Amino acid sequence: MYLLAARCSMAGSQALRLPWTSPVVALLFMLVLMVADAATFRRECHVACVSYHSFKDSLKAVQEECSRDKSCPSIVDFSGNGGMYAVCKPGTEYRKWSKVCVERKRAQAVNA
């Protein structure tokens, strides 16, 4: 509190610098948001959805697409056998599949 009072009493043109206006704090906040977004999926290997679409080159790209679509149940990762990533269709079935993983979307809390 003393430091804040001392800064407020500084003369003239020197602006008050608050810690949350720092570029470092902003970067850390963005990283926390990215980690929180990535944490919305639960990975399960040796299984795949049998109905999928929207092939992409990166896991992050399909995670982002699935996150935006409320009806998306999961994504599928075929990279273990040289394939790509895709979005699973709603109502799909899941089957055992070697070197393939699915990431099921976790239920999100709804703000009332």
C-alpha positions in Angstrom: 0.0 0.0 0.0 2.9 2.4 0.9 4.4 1.8 -2.6 1.1 2.7 -4.3 0.7 5.8 -2.2 4.3 6.8 -2.9 3.7 6.4 -6.7 0.5 8.4 -6.5 2.2 11.3 -4.8 5.0 11.5 -7.4 5.2 14.9 -9.0 3.8 15.9 -12.4 4.0 13.9 -15.6 5.0 10.5 -14.4 2.0 8.2 -15.0 0.9 5.6 -12.5 2.0 2.1 -13.6 -0.2 -0.7 -12.5 1.2 -4.2 -12.5 -1.6 -5.7 -14.6 -0.8 -3.3 -17.5 2.6 -4.9 -18.0 3.1 -6.7 -21.4 4.6 -9.6 -19.4 1.4 -10.0 -17.4 -0.7 -9.7 -20.6 1.4 -12.5 -22.2 1.0 -14.7 -19.2 -2.8 -14.2 -19.2 -2.9 -15.2 -22.9 -0.9 -18.4 -22.1 -3.2 -19.3 -19.3 -6.2 -18.9 -21.6 -4.5 -21.1 -24.2 -3.8 -23.8 -21.7 -7.3 -23.6 -20.3 -8.7 -24.1 -23.9 -6.4 -27.1 -24.5 -7.5 -28.6 -21.2 -11.0 -29.1 -22.4 -10.2 -32.4 -24.1 -9.6 -35.8 -22.6 -7.2 -38.1 -24.6 -7.9 -41.8 -25.1 -5.7 -43.9 -27.3 -6.2 -47.1 -29.4 -9.7 -46.0 -30.3 -11.2 -43.8 -33.1 -14.5 -42.4 -34.1 -15.8 -44.0 -37.3 -17.6 -40.9 -38.7 -15.4 -37.8 -39.1 -14.8 -34.7 -41.3 -12.7 -31.6 -41.6 -9.2 -33.0 -41.9 -6.5 -30.7 -40.7 -2.7 -30.7 -40.4 -2.6 -29.9 -36.7 -4.2 -31.1 -33.5 -4.7 -27.5 -32.3 -6.6 -26.7 -35.5 -9.2 -29.5 -35.0 -9.4 -28.7 -31.2 -10.2 -25.1 -32.0 -12.9 -26.1 -34.6 -14.4 -28.6 -32.2 -14.4 -26.1 -29.4 -16.5 -23.7 -31.5 -19.0 -26.4 -32.4 -21.4 -27.3 -29.5 -22.4 -30.5 -31.3 -18.8 -31.7 -31.7 -18.2 -34.7 -29.4 -14.5 -35.2 -30.0 -11.6 -35.1 -32.4 -9.5 -38.0 -33.8 -5.7 -38.1 -34.2 -4.5 -40.4 -37.0 -0.9 -39.0 -36.8 0.3 -42.2 -35.0 0.1 -44.0 -38.4 1.0 -41.1 -40.6 -2.4 -39.6 -41.0 -4.0 -36.2 -40.2 -6.4 -34.9 -37.5 -10.2 -34.7 -38.0 -13.4 -33.7 -36.2 -15.7 -36.5 -35.1 -19.3 -36.2 -36.2 -22.1 -36.0 -33.6 -23.6 -39.5 -32.9 -20.5 -41.3 -34.1 -19.6 -44.7 -32.9 -16.1 -45.5 -31.5 -14.0 -48.6 -32.3 -10.6 -50.0 -31.3 -8.0 -48.7 -33.8 -4.3 -49.2 -33.4 -2.0 -46.1 -33.3 -5.0 -43.8 -33.2 -6.3 -41.6 -30.4 -9.5 -39.5 -29.8 -9.8 -36.5 -27.6 -13.3 -36.2 -26.2 -14.6 -32.8 -25.4 -15.2 -32.3 -21.7 -18.4 -30.8 -20.4 -18.0 -27.1 -19.9 -19.5 -25.2 -17.0 -22.3 -22.9 -18.0 -22.4 -19.5 -16.5 -25.8 -18.6 -15.2 
